[in-house]
Amino acid sequence: MLQADLPSPLIDTLPNGVRVVALPMPHLHTASVSVFVRVGSAHESRALNGIGHVLEHMAFKGTRERDAHRVNLDAERLGAEVNAHTDKDHTAYHMRGLGMHAPQFVTMLADIVRHATFPDDELAREREVLLQEVAEVEDDPMTIAYQQFDQACWGAHPAAQPVIGQRRVIERCTREQLIDHVTQHYTGANTVVAAAGAIDAAAVVHAAAAAFGDMARGSLQPLAGAGYAGGIRVKRMDVGRQTHMVLGYPLPARGRDDALGELAAAVLGDGMSSPLLLELREKRGLVYHAACNADRFEFGGQLAIEASFAPKHMNTVLREAVQLVRRHADRVDPVDLERARCQVIVRLMRHDERLTQRTEDAALDLFALQRVRNAAERVEQVRAITGEQVRDAFARMQLAGASVALTGSVGRAGTQRVREAIGG
């Protein structure tokens, strides 16, 4: 059932700028409620890169009325799950449980988002958890490859900073800095409360008004567009016998309301029958793993090809990846276009069935487009894209030039070898 077949979403803006979106799905029993704040690692200074991720962890460690144990117990007594995530351009706090409890979820999330106290003893303990998370990332060559790829793409722009942040920030940040971050960014103009599922939409809006109505309005936080730098990053890591690659190109920011980048990524590398997998794995056995994805933020976007392979195949994999983009800038196979179109549409329908994904799609639409698209509209966008438009998208990517990140087992003169392989 697409969103067009469901009751209309209820969207309300409180006097202080907080936006509330309720997406009723009466055929379900459960509901998801989320609070989205328009601040992420791309809003952070270099000196405080990671402060938002620390704050997201610490928000659950006690509020004015509840300690950390009570925060979790109150949710679990209702059978609800509570979680959060930080991204480059937003932070989100989630609860999911029975639809009848959705107004309570709004109130409980407001307590976490607005009234966290960041106790010093909890901060000391949570540092160790966060540093272990950083250690896991540092041992994962593909995650590091994506961090290096961001640096290659965005250069000195804050978008290049890792969401997880810097060790030094985690080790040294203070309770006062966390409070300052909340005061500056967690304001009505930057907040969306979203609920989806078996909800009473009016009750959700009423609960949001009670819980967030006295939040300071603040102002929209500026986030300048990230000019595409384009570059090469190579990082040798003694973690195995494979080389890990992320190679990609710029895409428009989320504010451009189309699905062209997502469809182009699916044409190139979504599934075992896609050109990327067919050439690199099925025909030539060069890689075990390869994929292509599109990611778009408020400041810009990326089409990224990832692959892992034996070091001896590095030059061939790089050359073939770039050649695939060049070929698609000349011609897009109609069969590949139809396959990709169906894959993207099915993915949209899956999103439409996942409550937390529905709330995230709605909130990010409000941040970037000032409206909420439904699934039927998104599907129509994908169906309307022509092969010529996809070809033109690849042509623009080729003109911009590739950014490349390599990690893992990388030999000497890696940067020069990459430059020669991709023809740069």
N, C-alpha and C positions, 0 to 999 in steps of 0.2 A: 504494500500500500504506500504510494508516494504521498508526500506532504500535501499535495494539491487535493487529495481525497479526504483529508483530515480537517477538523475544525480549524478555523483561521488562527494564526498566532496572535497573541495579545502583546502589544508592544507599548510600553508606557515610559515616559521620562519624568522623573521626580523633579521638583523645583530646584534641587541642588545639582542637577545634571546626571545623576545615576540613571542608567537605562535598565529597564526590566523587560525581559522577553520570556513569555510563557508559551510553550508548544504542547498543547494537549494531544495525547494519543490514548483515547479512551479504551482501546482494545487491549491495552497492557495492564499489568498490575503494579509494576514498579515505576520509579521515577528517578531522574538524575537532576541534581541542582548544583550549579557551579557559580562561583564568583570570579570574574576575569578582571584583571587590572592591566591597563596598557603601560606596562613597564617590563623590560627584560634586559638581557645583557648588553644589547645595543644602546641602551640609555645610560650605561655606566661609564664613569671615567676609568682611565687605565689604572689609576691608583686604587680604585674600589671595584675592580672587575671580580665579580663573584658575590658581591654583597647581597644581591637579590636572591641568589640560590641559598645562601646562608639563612636569610630571612624566611624563605619558604619553609625550610626545615624547622626553624625556631618558632614559627607561628603556632605550632601545635604543642609547644612546651609550657603552656600555661597562659591564662588570661587573668583579668582582674577578678573574676568570680570562680574560675576553675583551674585546678592544677593539671599537669600533663596527663595523669592517669584518668582524671575525670573527663577530659576532652575526648579521650578514646572510649571510655566506658559509656558516656552518654550516647554516642553513636552506636556502639555495639549492642546496647540494651534494646535498641530499635531494629537490630539486625542489619544496620547500615554499614557501608564501607566509606571510609574517608581517606582522601589522598590529595595530592597537589603536584603541580609541575611548573618549571620555569623554562621559558623559551627565549629566543632572541628579542622578540618584540612584545611579549606579554607574560604574565604570571597567572596561574589559575588554581583555585581550591575547589574540590569536588566532594559531594556526598551522594550516595546512591542507596536507595532502599524502597520501602513501600510508598506508593503514591500518596496515601493519606497523611504521610509524615512530611511531605514536601515543605509546607510552611515552617515546620520545626527545623528542617535542614537549613532554610534561609536564615533563621535566627541563630542557629549554632555556627554557621559559617561566618556570619557577621561578627560574632564574638571572636572568632579566630582571626579574621582579617583586620578587625578594627581595634581589638582590645588586648592583643598579645602583649605580654609584659617582658619577655626575653630575660628570664632570671639568669644571673651570672653563673650560678652553679650548673644550670642546664646548658648554657652556652659552652662552658668548658667541656662537658661530656659530649655535646654534639659535634664539637670540633673534631674529635677523634673519629666519629662516624663519617663526617665529611671528608676527612683526610684519607680514610680507607677507600671512599668512593673515588677520590682523585687518583689513588694508587691503582685502582682497577682500570680506570681510563688510561693511565699512563702505560699500562701493560697491554692495552688493546691496540694493535697497529692500525686497524681500520678506523677506529674512532679518532686516533691521532691523525690519520690521513685526512679525515674530514675537517679536523681543526686546521691542518696545514692548508687544505683546499680553501677554506674561508679566508685565510690570510692571503693566499695567492689571488683570490677573486677581489677582495675588498680592501686590501692594502692597509692604510692607516685608519680607515673608518672603524668606529666601535663595533660594527657588525662583524668584524674579523675576530673579535674576542670570544673565547669559549664560554658557553653558558655556565659550565661548572665552576669557572673562575680560577683564580691564581692561588697557589698554596699560601703565599705570604698574606693574602687578604683573609683567607680562612683562619690562619694562625693568629692574626693580630686584630681583626675587626672587633669592635666594642659594642656593648649594649646601646650606647648613645648613638653610634653610627646607624644601627638598625632602626632606632626610633626616628632619627632624621630622615632615613630612606622612606619610612612609612609616611611621615608628615609631608614630605615633598611629593610623593608619587601616588599614594593611596588616597585619592580624592574623588569626589563625585564625577567630575568631568572625565575621569579615566577609568570608570568602573561600570561593568555590565553584570547584572544578576540574571542568570538564565536557568530555566527549568524546562524539562521535557519528560513526557510520559503520562502516567495516569494521575494527572494533577487537576486541581480546581484552579484555573488560571487566575480568577479574581482573588482567591485566597493567597496565592503566591505574590501577586502584586501588593496586596494589603500587608503581608508579612515583610516584604522588601521595604515598603514605605516606613513601617515601624522600625525596622532594624537599621536602615541606611539613610533615612530622611534627614537626620541631623549631621550627616557627614559633611565636612568642609567641601565646598564646590571645587576649589583649586582651578587650575587651567590645564588645557591639553599640553602634554609634554612634547616638545619638539623632537622630531626624529628625521634628520636630513637624509635625503636619498644617498645611497652609497654608489658613487661612481665606480664603474668596473675597472679594476686595475689590470688584471690579467698577469699571471706570472707562474713561476715554477718553484715548488718547495720540495726538498728532499731531506728525509730524516732517517738515518740508519738506526735500526732497533734490533738488538740481539734477542729476539723473541721467537725464532723459528727459521724455517728455510724457505719462506715464501716472500714475495714482493706484493705489496698492497697498493693499489692505484685508485685515485679519484681524479677523473678528468672531466672538465665541464665548461659550460658557457653561460653567459648572463641571460636572464629572463626578465620581463617586466615585473614591477612590484604588484602586490595584491590589489592595489587600487585600480588596476586595469582589469575590468570585469570581463574576463574571457577564460576559456579553458585551453587555449592554444598550446601553452607550454606543457601542460599535463598530457595533452594528446600527443604532442611531438615525442615526449619521453616514452610513452607507451608504444608508439610506432617503432621507435628505435630499439627498445630493450625490455619490453614487458612480456615475459613468458618464454618458454623453451623454443617456440617457433619464431621468435622475433629475430631480426637481422643480427643483433648483437650476439645472442646466444647461438644462433645458427652458425655464424662465421667463427666465433672464438672458441666455442666448445664442441658443438656437434660435428662440424666439418673438419676442424683443425686440432682439436684437443689441446688448445693453448691454456685454458683456464678451467678450474673446477667451478668457480662462482663468478658470475657477472650479472649486473642489473643496471637499470637506468631509472632515475626518478627526477621529479620536478619539485622544487620547494620554493614557495614565494612568501615574502614577508612585506611589511610596510615599506621598508627601505629599498627592496630589490628582490631579485630571485635568481635561482640557479637551476640549470639542468646538469645533473651529475651522473657520470658513468663510473661505476665502481667495479673492480675486478681484483682477484687474487690469483697469483700464478707463480711458477718457478722463475727465478731470476734470469735464466737463459732466454726466456720468452719476452723479456721486457720490451725490447725495441719493436718486436713484431706486434705485440698487443697495442702499444702506443700508436704505431703507424696505422694499424687496422681500425682502431677506434676513431682516429681523426678521418680516415678515408671513408668510414661509414657516414659520418656527418657530411662530408663533401658530396658523397653520392646522393644523400637525401636532399641536399641543397639543389641538386639537378633534377631529381625525380623521386616521387613517393609512390611506391607500389600500391595500387588500389586494394589488393588483398590485405596488405599490411595495414592500410588505413582502416579498412572495415573491421579487422581483428582488434586493432587498438581502440576504435570507437566503442565496440561492444565491451571491451575490458574496462574502459573508463566508466561507461554507463553502469555496469554491474558494481563497480567500486562505489559509485555514487549511491546506488541503491543500498549497498551494505552500510554505508555511512548513515543513510536515512533510517536504518534499523538499529543503530547503536546510539543509545541515549546521550552518553557523554560526548560522542562525536557530534551529535546534533546541536548540543548546546555550544560546543566550541565553534562550529561552523557559523552559528548565528552571531556569537559574540564578535568573531573576527570580521564578519560582514559588517556589523555595526561600526567597528573601529575603522575599517578601510573604506566602506561604501556608504555608510550612514543608512543602510537598509538591510533587510534580511531576505535572502533569496530562498525559494523553496526548491525541493529536489526536481520537480518537473521543469522549472526554469533552467536549472543546471544541466539537466539531460538535453533540453532543447538546444542549449548553447553548444554542447558537444556534437549533436547531430547536424548542426548548421555549418560546422567547420569543413572547409573543402580541402582537397589534396593540394591545391595551389597555395592556400594559406599556410599549410604545414610546411610545404617546400620553402616558402618565403621565410618562415620562422627559422628553418635550418640555415638558409642563406645569410640571415642576419647574425646567427651564431658564428658561422664560419668567418664572416667579416670581422667580428669582434675578436676572434682568436681564442684559443684554448687556454685554460688554466689547468695546471697539473700538480698533483701532490703524490709523492711516493714515500712509503715507509716500509719497514721490515728489512729484509735482506736486499740491500742496495749496494752495488759495487762502487768503486771509485769513479770520480768525474761524472756522478749521476746527473747533475744539472745539465752538463754539456750533452750527455747522451740523450736526455729527454728532448732538448732543443733540436738536436739533429733528427731524432725519430719523428717529431711532429712537424718538422719543416719550418721551425721558427728561428 
